[in-house]
Amino acid sequence: MPAKQEEPTFEQSVERLEALIEAMENGDTPLAELVEKFGEGSKLLQQCQAQLKEAELKIEQLNIKTGQLEAFDDSSEN
């Protein structure tokens, strides 16, 4: 049975996303490769969003444990 592939860190995913975007923007990439890169980028974006959500939940749990009941709200003060 093959070993489970580790999920990249948030930073690794962002770095790969930046590389994909740069490659897609250069204008030299064939359409089939663009579609592949877009698919990979979409998966990486979903992973990043999940990792951010997990971090947000951990912060909220820590706030509750320390008696700070303020929920994380990214829409405030804009």
C-alpha positions in Angstrom: 0.0 0.0 0.0 1.5 3.4 -1.0 2.2 5.9 1.7 -0.2 8.8 2.0 1.2 11.9 0.4 1.6 14.7 2.8 -0.4 17.9 2.2 1.9 20.9 1.5 2.2 23.6 4.1 0.3 26.8 3.6 3.5 28.6 2.6 4.4 25.9 0.1 0.9 26.1 -1.5 1.1 29.9 -1.8 4.5 29.7 -3.3 3.3 27.1 -5.9 0.2 29.2 -6.6 2.5 32.2 -7.3 4.6 30.1 -9.7 1.5 28.8 -11.5 0.1 32.3 -11.9 3.4 33.6 -13.2 3.7 30.7 -15.7 0.1 31.2 -16.9 0.6 35.0 -17.3 3.7 34.7 -19.4 1.6 33.9 -22.5 3.8 31.1 -23.8 1.8 28.2 -22.2 -0.3 26.0 -24.5 -4.0 25.8 -23.7 -3.9 22.2 -22.5 -1.1 23.1 -20.1 -3.1 26.2 -18.9 -6.1 24.0 -18.1 -3.8 21.7 -16.1 -2.2 24.6 -14.2 -5.7 26.1 -13.5 -6.9 22.7 -12.1 -3.8 22.4 -9.9 -4.2 26.0 -8.8 -7.8 25.4 -7.9 -6.9 22.5 -5.7 -4.1 24.4 -4.0 -6.5 27.3 -3.4 -9.0 24.9 -1.7 -6.2 23.5 0.5 -5.1 27.0 1.5 -8.7 28.0 2.4 -9.1 24.8 4.5 -5.8 25.5 6.2 -6.8 29.1 7.0 -10.2 27.9 8.3 -8.5 25.4 10.5 -6.1 28.1 11.9 -9.1 30.4 12.5 -10.9 27.7 14.5 -7.8 27.0 16.5 -7.5 30.7 17.4 -11.1 30.8 18.4 -10.6 27.8 20.6 -7.6 29.3 22.2 -9.5 32.5 22.8 -12.3 30.6 24.5 -9.8 28.7 26.7 -8.1 31.9 27.8 -11.4 33.6 28.5 -11.4 35.8 25.5 -14.7 35.1 23.9 -14.3 37.4 20.9 -14.8 35.5 17.7 -12.5 36.0 14.8 -14.1 38.4 12.4 -12.2 39.4 9.2 -14.9 41.8 8.1 -14.5 44.3 11.0 -12.6 47.6 10.8 -12.7 47.9 7.0 
